[in-house]
Amino acid sequence: MKARRLQDIEEYIHTRKNVTLDELCLTFDVSKNTIRRDINQILQKGSIEKVYGGVVSATELVPFENRNIKHQDEKAEIGRLAAGYVEENDLIFIDSGTTTCNMIDFLDPDKHLTILTNSLDVINGAAGMPNVDLLVLGSTYKRKTRSFVGVDDVRALEKYNVNKAFMSATGVSLVHGLTNSDLLEYEIKKSIAGRAEKLFLLADASKFGRSTLLTYASFPDINVLVTSRELPEEYLQACRTNGILLRQV
C-alpha cells in the first residue's frame, strides 16, 4: 500500500538522519524512479531535505510524551470545555492527539454514550467507564502518536452516524483548512469529518497559521472551535464570518 510505504520511508529517514536513494531502494524493494516519486511527495511536508545522492531529516520527530508536556495545562482545559458538549446517548468520535485525549478525564461517567476512536489513551480511559460503548478504528498501531491508523475499507466508516466529532490537527490555516501529515490518519479524519453532524476542533493557538501535507476539512466546516486565548485576529474574524462558535480557555 503506497500510503504505508510513504510513512515507513519518512520514519526510516528520520531514524537514520541521512540516507542515500540506493539505500532506500534496497530497503523498500522499489525502483529508483519510484523512490524519487515517493521522496518528492514527502518533500512537500517539509520534514526532509534533498542532498546530493540522497535525503536528510529536516526535523526531529517529537515523541508523543514530549508533545504532551508542552502546553499541557492549556490542553487539559481545552479537553474539559469540549467534554461539556457531550450529551446523553451521543455517538461521538474522539480523534487521536495530545489535546483531544484530555476529554476522557472530564466526561460524565453517568452518561450513556458511544465513543468511536483511534486513540490508545482514549481507549484505555473509556474501557473503565461502564456506561460507554467503545468502538475502535484503525488496523495498525503507531507508537509515535499512540494511535491506530489505516482502515482496510474506508467505506466501512460510513455505517457510523456520528453526532459530534472532536478533532485534532497538525496545522490550521484559513487557506488550507485543517491539515494532517500522516496519510493513514488522514483517511480516518477526512471520512469522519465529512459525516459528523457537528465538527469540533480542539487546538491550542500554536497550531494556527501552519499547514501540512493533507487537508481533511476546510476551516468553515468547523461548528465549534475550542482553543486558547492567543488566537490571531484573522481567525477570530473568520469564526464570526462563518458562524463558528468560539470557546477560548
Long-range contacts (C-beta under 8 A, 24 or more apart in sequence): 1-150, 2-38, 3-150, 3-183, 3-184, 3-187, 4-140, 4-150, 4-184, 5-30, 5-38, 6-38, 6-41, 6-42, 6-183, 7-182, 7-183, 7-184, 9-35, 9-38, 9-39, 9-42, 10-42, 10-45, 10-47, 10-48, 11-61, 11-144, 13-42, 13-48, 13-55, 13-56, 13-57, 14-47, 14-48, 14-57, 14-59, 14-60, 14-61, 16-57, 17-56, 17-57, 18-51, 18-54, 18-55, 18-56, 18-57, 19-54, 19-55, 19-56, 20-53, 20-54, 21-53, 21-54, 21-55, 22-53, 23-54, 24-54, 24-55, 44-213, 45-181, 45-212, 45-213, 47-181, 61-144, 63-144, 64-98, 64-143, 64-144, 64-145, 64-146, 67-98, 68-98, 71-204, 71-206, 71-228, 74-204, 74-228, 74-249, 75-99, 75-102, 75-204, 76-102, 76-105, 77-249, 78-102, 78-202, 78-203, 78-204, 78-226, 78-227, 78-228, 78-249, 79-103, 79-104, 79-105, 79-106, 79-202, 80-105, 80-106, 81-226, 81-247, 81-249, 82-166, 82-200, 82-202, 82-226, 83-107, 83-108, 85-164, 85-200, 85-224, 86-111, 86-113, 86-164, 87-111, 87-113, 88-112, 88-113, 89-113, 90-114, 90-163, 90-164, 91-116, 91-160, 91-161, 91-162, 91-163, 92-116, 92-162, 92-163, 92-164, 92-165, 92-166, 93-117, 93-160, 93-162, 93-164, 93-165, 93-166, 93-167, 93-192, 93-196, 94-119, 94-122, 94-166, 95-119, 95-165, 95-166, 95-167, 95-168, 95-189, 95-192, 95-202, 96-120, 96-122, 96-145, 96-146, 96-147, 96-148, 96-168, 96-185, 97-145, 97-168, 97-202, 98-168, 99-168, 99-202, 99-203, 99-204, 100-166, 100-167, 100-168, 100-202, 101-125, 103-166, 103-202, 107-132, 116-160, 116-162, 116-192, 118-147, 118-148, 118-149, 118-185, 118-188, 119-146, 119-147, 120-146, 120-147, 120-148, 121-146, 135-160, 137-188, 138-188, 140-184, 142-182, 142-184, 142-185, 145-182, 145-185, 147-185, 149-182, 149-184, 149-185, 149-188, 150-184, 150-187, 151-187, 151-188, 151-191, 154-187, 154-191, 157-188, 157-191, 157-192, 157-195, 158-191, 158-195, 160-192, 160-195, 161-195, 162-192, 162-195, 162-196, 162-197, 163-196, 163-197, 163-198, 164-196, 164-197, 164-198, 164-200, 165-192, 165-193, 165-195, 165-196, 165-198, 165-199, 165-200, 166-200, 166-202, 167-192, 167-193, 167-199, 167-200, 167-201, 167-202, 167-217, 168-201, 168-202, 168-203, 169-201, 169-203, 169-207, 169-216, 170-207, 170-210, 170-212, 171-207, 171-209, 171-210, 171-211, 171-212, 172-201, 172-203, 172-207, 172-208, 172-209, 172-210, 172-211, 172-219, 172-235, 173-208, 173-209, 173-210, 173-211, 173-219, 174-219, 174-234, 174-235, 174-238, 175-211, 176-211, 176-215, 177-215, 177-216, 177-217, 177-218, 177-219, 177-221, 178-215, 178-216, 178-217, 178-218, 178-219, 178-221, 178-222, 179-210, 179-211, 179-212, 179-213, 179-214, 179-215, 179-216, 180-212, 180-213, 180-214, 180-216, 181-212, 181-213, 181-214, 182-214, 183-213, 183-214, 186-214, 186-216, 189-216, 189-217, 190-216, 190-217, 193-217, 193-221, 198-223, 198-224, 199-223, 199-224, 200-224, 200-225, 200-226, 201-225, 201-226, 201-227, 202-226, 202-227, 203-227, 204-228, 205-229, 205-230, 205-231, 205-232, 208-232, 208-235, 220-244
